[in-house]
Amino acid sequence: MDMWVLLALLSAFLLGIYDVFKKLSVNGNAVFPVLLISAMTGALLFVPPTVGSWLFPAFFQSIHLYVPPITAHEHGLIFLKTMLVVSSWILGFTALKNLPITIVTPIRATGPIWTLIGAILIFHESLNLLQWLGVVTTLVFFYLLSTAGKLEGIHFGRNIWIFLIIGATLLGASSGLYDKYIIRKIDRLAVQAWFSFYQVVVMLPVLVAVRWSRPKSKRIPFEWRWSIPAIGVFLLLADFAYFYALSYEDSMISIISALRRGGVVIAFVTGAFLFREHNIRQKGLYLLGILVGILLISLGS
């Protein structure tokens, strides 16, 4: 098995744990402080290699944590990625707070379909028979998932939180396509380091504008939880494996995107038992169908 495939699987496992920590953190809690603190955790972890690479380049090269200097244009490319991802997070975290994790994770699992559609529109790729079968399978089970949601009073066509999580998934797919583009132009550690710093730069004014512009009586109370910094730690580890996988010349974003979605199984199973949600067997079956569709897309790729 290729190393980039193993790295994608490792990233998927770490993302599954990351999703559970997100749900633990935002459940009944203020979303924006959670986002900011988790982002600051990731940024702080990247301060030593970034500063150290400037002061002691030889040492950090020897331990494979060297963050090279980049141009103003490259900073601009990374900042654009940050805007895409933070927008996706704001929508995704808000939806996750208001929806069962066993509804959110299958929707997030459809990400590779939108990545594939983006590849068709942007790079003029064409689908083969297996890929078409995978797309149809995924969409059928996505529709069935909406029927499971109705049993819990969640109507996909009228629920604002469903629209938010779909928006987050589409932005995430766009970010995946963009990642493949910039990782061939910029060192992967430089991308991850500066992305971590720019998260804080972008989120801080958003937090001030959204939270502190409201009267104190109307703010959702913020409660500190140990899972909040864990979000930043596991995202950093998952992204490290992800960018490493993308850095291989023969890596395929369609395959990596599909494999990374496998992490939803961990989030689904853990969340189902941890949060005692309903209709687990039915939603689990539909999630399995979505993942089979993603597998067919991967095989076709």
Long-range contacts (C-beta under 8 A, 24 or more apart in sequence): 2-248, 2-250, 2-251, 3-245, 3-248, 4-244, 4-245, 4-246, 4-248, 4-250, 4-251, 4-256, 5-245, 5-255, 5-259, 7-241, 7-242, 7-244, 7-245, 8-241, 8-242, 8-245, 8-255, 8-256, 8-259, 8-260, 9-259, 9-262, 10-241, 11-238, 11-239, 11-241, 11-242, 11-245, 11-259, 11-260, 11-263, 12-259, 12-260, 12-261, 12-262, 12-263, 13-263, 13-266, 14-234, 14-237, 14-238, 14-241, 14-263, 15-234, 15-235, 15-238, 15-260, 15-263, 15-267, 16-262, 16-263, 16-264, 16-265, 16-266, 16-267, 16-270, 17-234, 17-266, 17-267, 17-270, 18-231, 18-234, 18-235, 18-238, 18-263, 19-101, 19-105, 19-108, 19-263, 19-264, 19-266, 19-267, 19-271, 20-101, 20-266, 20-267, 20-270, 20-271, 20-274, 21-227, 21-228, 21-230, 21-231, 21-234, 22-93, 22-96, 22-231, 23-96, 23-101, 23-267, 23-271, 23-274, 23-275, 24-225, 24-227, 24-274, 25-225, 25-227, 25-228, 25-231, 26-93, 26-96, 26-97, 27-97, 27-275, 28-97, 28-223, 29-97, 29-220, 29-221, 29-222, 29-223, 29-225, 30-211, 30-219, 30-220, 30-221, 30-222, 30-223, 31-90, 31-93, 31-94, 31-97, 31-220, 32-90, 32-203, 32-206, 32-207, 32-210, 32-211, 33-207, 33-211, 33-222, 34-93, 34-222, 34-228, 34-231, 35-89, 35-90, 35-93, 35-203, 35-207, 36-200, 36-203, 36-204, 36-207, 37-228, 37-229, 37-232, 38-228, 38-229, 38-231, 38-232, 38-235, 39-196, 39-199, 39-200, 39-203, 39-232, 40-200, 40-232, 41-228, 41-229, 41-231, 41-232, 41-233, 41-236, 42-196, 42-199, 42-232, 42-233, 42-235, 42-236, 43-196, 43-197, 43-199, 43-200, 43-232, 45-196, 45-232, 45-233, 45-236, 46-192, 46-193, 46-196, 46-197, 46-236, 49-189, 49-193, 50-193, 50-197, 65-189, 66-189, 67-187, 67-189, 67-190, 67-193, 68-187, 68-189, 68-190, 70-186, 70-187, 70-190, 70-194, 74-185, 74-186, 74-190, 75-194, 77-182, 77-185, 77-186, 78-182, 78-186, 78-190, 78-191, 78-194, 78-195, 78-198, 79-198, 80-178, 81-175, 81-178, 81-179, 81-182, 81-191, 81-195, 82-195, 82-198, 82-199, 82-201, 82-202, 83-202, 84-171, 84-174, 84-175, 84-178, 85-171, 85-172, 85-175, 85-195, 85-199, 86-199, 86-202, 86-203, 86-206, 87-171, 88-167, 88-168, 88-169, 88-171, 88-172, 88-175, 89-168, 90-206, 91-164, 91-165, 91-167, 91-168, 91-171, 92-164, 92-165, 92-168, 92-169, 92-172, 94-161, 94-164, 95-161, 95-162, 95-164, 95-165, 95-168, 96-165, 98-161, 99-154, 99-161, 99-162, 99-165, 100-152, 100-154, 100-271, 100-275, 100-277, 100-278, 101-267, 101-268, 101-271, 101-272, 101-275, 101-277, 102-268, 102-271, 102-272, 102-277, 102-279, 102-280, 102-283, 102-284, 102-287, 103-145, 103-148, 103-149, 103-152, 103-154, 103-162, 103-283, 104-165, 105-264, 105-267, 105-268, 105-271, 105-287, 106-141, 106-142, 106-145, 106-264, 106-268, 106-283, 106-286, 106-287, 106-290, 107-142, 107-145, 107-162, 107-165, 107-166, 107-169, 108-165, 108-168, 108-169, 108-172, 108-261, 108-264, 109-261, 109-264, 109-287, 109-290, 109-291, 109-294, 110-138, 110-142, 110-169, 110-290, 111-169, 111-172, 111-173, 111-176, 111-257, 111-261, 112-173, 112-254, 112-257, 112-258, 112-261, 112-294, 112-297, 112-298, 113-138, 113-139, 113-173, 113-293, 113-294, 113-297, 114-169, 114-170, 114-173, 114-174, 115-173, 115-176, 115-177, 115-253, 115-254, 115-257, 116-254, 116-297, 118-173, 118-174, 118-177, 119-177, 119-253, 119-254, 122-177, 127-300, 128-300, 129-300, 130-296, 130-297, 130-299, 130-300, 131-296, 131-297, 131-300, 131-301, 133-293, 133-296, 133-300, 134-293, 134-294, 134-295, 134-296, 134-297, 134-298, 134-299, 134-300, 135-293, 135-297, 136-293, 137-289, 137-290, 137-292, 137-293, 137-296, 138-289, 138-290, 138-293, 138-294, 138-297, 139-293, 140-289, 140-293, 141-286, 141-287, 141-289, 141-290, 141-292, 141-293, 142-286, 142-290, 144-286, 144-289, 145-283, 145-286, 145-287, 145-290, 148-279, 148-282, 148-283, 148-286, 151-278, 151-279, 151-282, 152-278, 152-279, 173-257, 176-253, 176-256, 176-257, 177-253, 179-242, 179-243, 179-246, 179-253, 180-246, 180-253, 183-243, 183-246, 183-247, 188-243, 188-244, 188-246, 188-247, 189-243, 191-243, 192-236, 192-239, 192-240, 192-243, 195-239, 196-236, 238-263, 252-301, 254-297, 254-298, 254-301, 255-298, 255-301, 258-294, 258-295, 258-297, 258-298, 258-301, 259-298, 261-291, 261-294, 262-291, 264-291, 265-291
